[in-house]
Amino acid sequence: MSGISIFIQTLNEERNLPSCLDSVSWADDIVVLDSLSTDGTERIARERGCRWYARAFDGRGNHQNWAMEHIDFRHPWVFYLDADEHMTAELRAEIEAIAADPDEARVAFYCGRRNFFMGKWLRHAMPPGHIMRFFRPPHIRFARDANPVPVVDGEVGYLRHHFLHFNFSKGLHEWLERHNRYSTYEARETMKALRDQPLRPGRLFARDPMTRRLELKNLSFRMPGRPFLKFLYMYLLRGGILDGRPGLTYCTLQAIYEYQICLKVRELKRIERGLPGS
């Protein structure tokens, strides 16, 4: 008994789901929340003993909040994975120790991930970062449609070990198609931030790394030349150049994604002024 439920979100993941489930085969409660897949995702999940839920996708934050409010997880602690991600033995041991500790006061933990592209771990271009993945459901909700921001009622912590992320497992075509959708969500969130979230420069020097990251993102919404600056930051300042051709390709893709967001923000601003969007 691990004392941990595994939560997986899917959409047409028959290619990725089996290996993801292999990595968490030790768990006795695996819950899949699907976005109305049309391939063999449901069959695979049910054959592997997963509990199955399905609903239309209405934004990542809304989707995850629905799960927190409507799914009765069998264990107090939940670890969330996407189908293109894998648990590691080291991370499993770390979260099981936390779940087994009756004196643990923290209610949620950020976790890093190792991102792979073209067969290489992008150690510099896409470092592990901090993503909210391990939590007690009653204490957490999520804001934003894309790249949700956790809203935690209680103390948070940071895990030492990482899970594995195979972000391009369905090929470049699918990645570009997916990020076209994401850029639409991000453009809408950018408009909200420009309207509702004033800059608070003091947060750039906060002790908590997530507070610093979110304020840096808020600042980036207001900076000119974002695609070019993002490429320079990722490729030169963060060291993506050290990841070879995969690093160069990935940093270029991220600059293109940022440009998509900027174009869509510009379109939304024109629409707000009563002008044709394009």
C-alpha positions as CSV (number, residue, x, y, z in Angstrom):
1,M,0.0,0.0,0.0
2,S,1.6,3.2,-1.2
3,G,-0.9,5.6,0.4
4,I,-0.8,7.6,-2.8
5,S,-3.4,7.9,-5.6
6,I,-2.2,8.6,-9.1
7,F,-4.1,11.1,-11.3
8,I,-3.6,11.0,-15.1
9,Q,-5.2,13.3,-17.7
10,T,-5.6,12.0,-21.2
11,L,-6.7,12.8,-24.7
12,N,-6.0,10.2,-27.4
13,E,-3.1,8.7,-25.5
14,E,-3.0,5.1,-26.6
15,R,0.6,5.5,-27.6
16,N,1.8,7.0,-24.4
17,L,-0.4,5.6,-21.7
18,P,1.0,2.1,-21.4
19,S,4.5,3.2,-20.5
20,C,3.1,5.8,-18.1
21,L,1.1,3.2,-16.4
22,D,4.1,0.9,-16.2
23,S,5.9,3.6,-14.2
24,V,3.2,3.7,-11.6
25,S,2.2,0.0,-11.6
26,W,2.9,0.0,-7.8
27,A,-0.1,2.2,-7.1
28,D,-3.4,0.7,-6.0
29,D,-5.5,3.7,-7.1
30,I,-4.9,5.1,-10.6
31,V,-7.5,7.5,-11.8
32,V,-7.7,8.7,-15.4
33,L,-9.6,11.8,-16.4
34,D,-10.1,11.8,-20.1
35,S,-11.1,14.6,-22.5
36,L,-13.4,12.4,-24.8
37,S,-10.7,10.4,-26.6
38,T,-11.5,8.7,-29.8
39,D,-8.7,6.1,-29.9
40,G,-7.9,3.2,-27.6
41,T,-7.2,5.2,-24.5
42,E,-10.2,4.0,-22.5
43,R,-9.7,0.4,-23.4
44,I,-6.1,0.5,-22.2
45,A,-7.0,2.3,-19.0
46,R,-9.7,-0.1,-18.1
47,E,-7.7,-3.2,-19.0
48,R,-5.0,-1.9,-16.6
49,G,-7.4,-1.5,-13.8
50,C,-7.6,2.3,-13.8
51,R,-10.7,4.2,-12.6
52,W,-12.1,6.1,-15.6
53,Y,-13.8,9.5,-15.8
54,A,-14.5,11.5,-19.0
55,R,-15.7,15.0,-19.7
56,A,-15.3,17.7,-22.4
57,F,-12.1,19.7,-21.9
58,D,-12.8,23.3,-20.9
59,G,-9.3,24.5,-20.0
60,R,-6.6,22.9,-17.9
61,G,-7.5,24.8,-14.7
62,N,-11.2,24.0,-15.0
63,H,-10.5,20.4,-15.8
64,Q,-8.2,19.9,-12.8
65,N,-10.6,21.7,-10.5
66,W,-13.4,19.4,-11.6
67,A,-11.2,16.5,-10.6
68,M,-10.4,17.9,-7.2
69,E,-14.1,18.5,-6.5
70,H,-15.8,15.4,-8.0
71,I,-13.3,12.5,-7.8
72,D,-13.1,10.6,-4.6
73,F,-9.5,9.6,-4.5
74,R,-8.9,6.6,-2.2
75,H,-5.8,8.1,-0.6
76,P,-5.2,11.5,1.1
77,W,-2.2,12.2,-1.2
78,V,-2.4,12.5,-5.0
79,F,0.4,12.6,-7.6
80,Y,-0.6,14.0,-10.9
81,L,1.0,12.9,-14.2
82,D,0.3,13.5,-17.9
83,A,0.3,10.4,-20.1
84,D,3.7,11.4,-21.7
85,E,5.3,11.5,-18.2
86,H,6.9,8.7,-16.1
87,M,7.4,8.3,-12.4
88,T,10.9,7.3,-11.2
89,A,11.9,5.0,-8.4
90,E,13.7,7.8,-6.6
91,L,10.7,10.1,-6.7
92,R,8.3,7.3,-5.7
93,A,10.4,6.6,-2.5
94,E,10.4,10.3,-1.7
95,I,6.6,10.8,-2.0
96,E,5.9,7.6,-0.2
97,A,8.0,8.7,2.8
98,I,6.0,12.0,2.9
99,A,2.6,10.2,2.6
100,A,3.6,7.9,5.5
101,D,4.6,10.7,7.8
102,P,1.7,11.5,10.2
103,D,3.4,14.7,11.3
104,E,3.8,16.1,7.8
105,A,2.3,19.7,7.9
106,R,2.8,20.6,4.3
107,V,-0.2,20.0,2.0
108,A,1.3,20.3,-1.4
109,F,4.7,19.9,-3.1
110,Y,6.3,21.3,-6.3
111,C,8.2,18.8,-8.4
112,G,10.7,19.2,-11.2
113,R,10.8,17.2,-14.4
114,R,13.5,16.1,-16.9
115,N,12.4,17.0,-20.4
116,F,13.5,15.0,-23.4
117,F,13.7,16.0,-27.0
118,M,15.4,14.2,-30.0
119,G,16.6,11.5,-27.6
120,K,18.4,14.0,-25.3
121,W,17.6,15.4,-21.9
122,L,17.4,19.2,-22.3
123,R,19.4,19.9,-19.2
124,H,19.8,23.6,-20.0
125,A,17.2,24.7,-22.5
126,M,14.4,23.2,-20.5
127,P,15.6,22.7,-16.9
128,P,13.4,20.8,-14.3
129,G,11.7,23.9,-12.9
130,H,8.9,23.6,-10.3
131,I,5.4,22.3,-11.1
132,M,2.7,21.5,-8.6
133,R,2.2,17.7,-8.8
134,F,1.9,16.2,-5.3
135,F,-0.9,17.4,-3.0
136,R,-3.9,16.8,-0.8
137,P,-7.0,17.5,-3.0
138,P,-9.0,19.4,-0.4
139,H,-6.3,22.0,-0.1
140,I,-5.7,22.9,-3.7
141,R,-7.4,24.5,-6.7
142,F,-6.0,25.8,-10.0
143,A,-6.3,29.1,-11.8
144,R,-5.7,29.9,-15.5
145,D,-6.8,27.9,-18.5
146,A,-3.3,27.2,-19.7
147,N,-0.3,26.4,-17.5
148,P,-2.5,26.5,-14.4
149,V,-1.3,28.3,-11.3
150,P,-2.0,26.4,-8.0
151,V,-3.9,28.1,-5.3
152,V,-3.0,26.3,-2.1
153,D,-4.6,26.5,1.3
154,G,-1.6,25.6,3.5
155,E,2.1,25.2,3.5
156,V,4.0,24.0,0.4
157,G,7.2,22.2,-0.1
158,Y,9.7,21.2,-2.9
159,L,10.6,17.6,-3.9
160,R,14.2,16.8,-4.5
161,H,13.7,14.2,-7.3
162,H,12.2,14.6,-10.7
163,F,9.8,12.7,-13.0
164,L,10.5,12.2,-16.8
165,H,8.7,14.1,-19.5
166,F,8.6,13.0,-23.2
167,N,6.9,16.2,-24.6
168,F,7.5,15.3,-28.2
169,S,6.4,11.6,-28.0
170,K,3.7,12.2,-30.7
171,G,6.0,14.1,-33.0
172,L,6.5,17.7,-34.0
173,H,3.2,17.9,-35.8
174,E,1.2,17.2,-32.7
175,W,3.4,19.5,-30.6
176,L,2.8,22.4,-33.0
177,E,-0.9,21.7,-33.1
178,R,-1.1,21.5,-29.4
179,H,0.8,24.7,-28.8
180,N,-1.4,26.5,-31.3
181,R,-4.2,25.8,-28.9
182,Y,-2.1,26.7,-25.9
183,S,-1.1,30.1,-27.5
184,T,-4.8,31.0,-27.7
185,Y,-5.3,30.2,-24.0
186,E,-2.1,32.2,-23.2
187,A,-3.2,35.2,-25.2
188,R,-6.4,35.3,-23.2
189,E,-4.6,35.0,-19.9
190,T,-2.1,37.7,-21.0
191,M,-5.1,40.1,-21.6
192,K,-6.4,39.2,-18.1
193,A,-3.0,39.8,-16.5
194,L,-2.5,43.2,-18.3
195,R,-5.9,44.2,-17.0
196,D,-6.1,42.7,-13.5
197,Q,-2.5,42.0,-12.3
198,P,-0.4,45.1,-11.6
199,L,3.3,44.7,-11.4
200,R,4.7,44.0,-7.9
201,P,8.5,44.3,-8.4
202,G,9.3,43.3,-4.9
203,R,8.1,39.8,-5.7
204,L,11.0,39.3,-8.1
205,F,13.2,39.1,-5.0
206,A,10.9,36.8,-2.9
207,R,12.3,33.8,-1.1
208,D,9.8,31.4,-2.6
209,P,11.0,30.5,-6.2
210,M,7.4,30.1,-7.5
211,T,6.5,33.6,-6.4
212,R,9.6,34.9,-8.3
213,R,8.7,32.9,-11.4
214,L,5.1,34.1,-11.5
215,E,6.1,37.8,-11.1
216,L,8.7,37.4,-13.8
217,K,6.0,36.0,-16.1
218,N,3.8,39.0,-15.2
219,L,6.6,41.3,-16.1
220,S,7.2,39.5,-19.4
221,F,3.6,40.2,-20.5
222,R,4.6,43.9,-20.7
223,M,8.0,43.6,-22.4
224,P,8.5,44.3,-26.1
225,G,10.2,41.8,-28.4
226,R,9.2,38.9,-26.3
227,P,9.9,36.1,-28.8
228,F,13.5,37.4,-29.4
229,L,14.1,37.9,-25.7
230,K,12.8,34.5,-24.9
231,F,15.1,32.9,-27.4
232,L,18.1,34.8,-26.0
233,Y,17.2,33.9,-22.4
234,M,16.7,30.2,-23.2
235,Y,19.6,29.7,-25.6
236,L,22.3,31.9,-24.2
237,L,21.5,32.9,-20.6
238,R,20.0,29.6,-19.5
239,G,22.6,27.6,-21.6
240,G,20.4,25.9,-24.3
241,I,23.4,26.2,-26.5
242,L,25.1,23.5,-24.4
243,D,22.3,21.1,-25.4
244,G,23.5,21.0,-29.0
245,R,21.1,20.8,-32.0
246,P,18.1,19.6,-29.8
247,G,18.7,22.7,-27.6
248,L,18.8,25.1,-30.6
249,T,15.7,23.5,-32.1
250,Y,13.7,23.6,-28.9
251,C,14.6,27.2,-28.1
252,T,13.5,28.2,-31.7
253,L,10.2,26.4,-31.2
254,Q,9.6,28.2,-28.0
255,A,10.3,31.6,-29.6
256,I,7.8,30.7,-32.4
257,Y,5.3,29.8,-29.7
258,E,5.9,33.1,-27.9
259,Y,5.4,34.9,-31.3
260,Q,2.0,33.1,-31.7
261,I,0.9,34.4,-28.3
262,C,2.0,38.0,-29.2
263,L,0.1,37.9,-32.5
264,K,-3.1,36.7,-30.8
265,V,-2.8,39.3,-28.0
266,R,-2.5,42.0,-30.7
267,E,-5.6,40.6,-32.4
268,L,-7.6,40.6,-29.2
269,K,-6.6,44.2,-28.5
270,R,-7.8,45.2,-32.0
271,I,-11.1,43.5,-31.4
272,E,-11.5,45.3,-28.0
273,R,-11.1,48.6,-29.9
274,G,-13.8,47.6,-32.4
275,L,-11.4,46.9,-35.2
276,P,-11.0,43.8,-37.4
277,G,-8.9,41.3,-35.6
278,S,-6.7,40.5,-38.5
